[in-house]
Amino acid sequence: MDAVRLILTSRRALAAGADAAEMMAEVWQAQALAQAIGSRLAVSGPPELRGEALGLTELAGRGCGVLDPPELDPGDLRAAQLTELDDARETLLCLGGLLGEVGIALVGMASAAADETTYWQCMEAIDAADESRDRVREMLRKLAAREEVLRERAADESSSPSGAL
């Protein structure tokens, strides 16, 4: 399934989470999806993004690691459904939004935590989501810079006289 569709599914599920257990499961799903997207970009994305994408993979993995993994059927794991990542920019824009919503949800859960363990899990997951979002922003910045260079090259080529080197 396309990355953007999976992100939108995660955003809807996160917004619809009714209780703390559902919200934690959706936060975990979102972090796992960010990890999968980072991994995909690190392997086959634009070369300028590969280092940041690897960092995103590691940070999102940390976000999953601090939370108790939800009990999911293998078919319900959104990250495993990722088959396409057609537009890196659109994917990163959507992922940045999802990670922001994850942070907001985690703040709410930390504020309402009944025990210290849950509170600290939320705090560590907030840090991971925030750092992941920073990586996404950096990748968007690098994509914008890459697109600017490509536009400048195209403009230079179109303005140069034909046959001139």
N, C-alpha and C positions, 0 to 999 in steps of 0.2 A: 504494500500500500504506500502511497505517496506520503512523504514526511509532513507536508502541510496538513493533509487530512488527519493524520495521526495526532498532530499537535492540536488541531481544532477539537478533535474528540477528547483529548486530555483536558483542554480548557473547559469544555462543557461538563465533563465528569467532575472536575475539581470544583466548579461552581455549584454543582448539584449535590456535593457530598453532604450527607445528613448528620453524621456523627463523627467523632474523633477518629474512630477506626477506619471509616471510609475515606476521610480526608488524608490520613497517614498513608493509606494504600495509594491514593491518587498522587500524593507528593512523591512517593517512591516510584510510581509509574512514570511520572514526568521526569524525574532524575534519570531513570533508566533509558527513557527515550532520548534525553539530551546526550547521554553517554553513547548511544547508538549513532546518533547524528554526528557527534564529534568524531567517532571512529570512522564513519563513512567518509566524512570530509578529509580526515587525516590520510586515508588511503587513496581516495580518488577525486578529491576536491581540487580547486585551483591551488597551484604550488604555494602561493603567497599565504594561504590559510592553514597549511598543514601543521605547522608548529603550534599555533593557537588551537587548532582543532584537537590535537593530541592533548593539550592542556585541558580543554573542555572535557574530553573523555575521562581524564584522571579526576578532575574536580567533581563531575557528575557521579562518577563511581564512588567517590568519597561520600557524596550526598546520599547515595543508596546504602552505603556501608554503615552509616550512623543510625539508620532507621531499621527497625525490624522488618524483614521482607514480608510482604503480604502473602497470604495463601491464595494463589491464583491458579486457575487451569492454564496449561501451556498456551492455549489458544487465546487467552485473555491478556497476555503480555504484549502490550502495544509495541515495545521496542523490537520484539521478534517479528512483528508484522511489517517492519520497514523494508521495502523493496526498491523504492524510487526516491531520489533526491534530485529533482529536475532543475530547480532554480535555487541556487545557494543563497542568494540575497533574500528572496521571499521566505525561505525556510528559516534563515537566521532572524529575520524580523519577527516572525511568528514565535520562534523559540524564545527570543528575548522577552516577548509579552508573557508567554507561559511561565518562564522563570520568575518574572516579577510577581505574577499571581501566586506562584508557589511560595515566594517569600512572604507575601501578605497573609496567606493561609497559615503559614507556620507561625507568624507573629500572633495571630489569633489563637492558635492551639497552645502556644507557649503561655500566653496570658491566662488561659483557662485550665492549664495543666493541673491535675490533682496530685501529682507526685513529682519529685525532683528529677527522677530518671527521664520522664517524658519531657519535662522542661528543658533539660540539657540536650536531649536528642533533637528537639526543635531548634535550639540555639545553634547547634553544630550544623544542622541541615540548612538553617538560614544562611550561615556563613558560606556553605558550599553552593547554595543557589545564587547568592550574591556574587561570588567569585566566578561562577559559571556564566552569569549574565555579563560580567565584565569581559570575559573572553569572547562572548558573542558580539558585544559592542566593538571590541578590537577587530574581530573578523569583518564586521560590517565596514569599519573604517578602512581596512586594507582592501576590501572589495571596491569601495568608492574610489580609492586612490588608483587601483588597477584600471578601473573603467575610465578614469580621467586620462591616464597615460594612453590607453587605447584610442580614446577620442582624439587626443592631440596627434598621435601618429597618423590616424586616418585623415585628419585635417591637413597635416603636412604633406601626405602623399597626394591628396586631391589638389593641393595648391601648387605642387611642383610641376614644372613643364614635363610633358611626356618625353621619355627617352633620356631625361637627365638623371644622373646617379648621384 
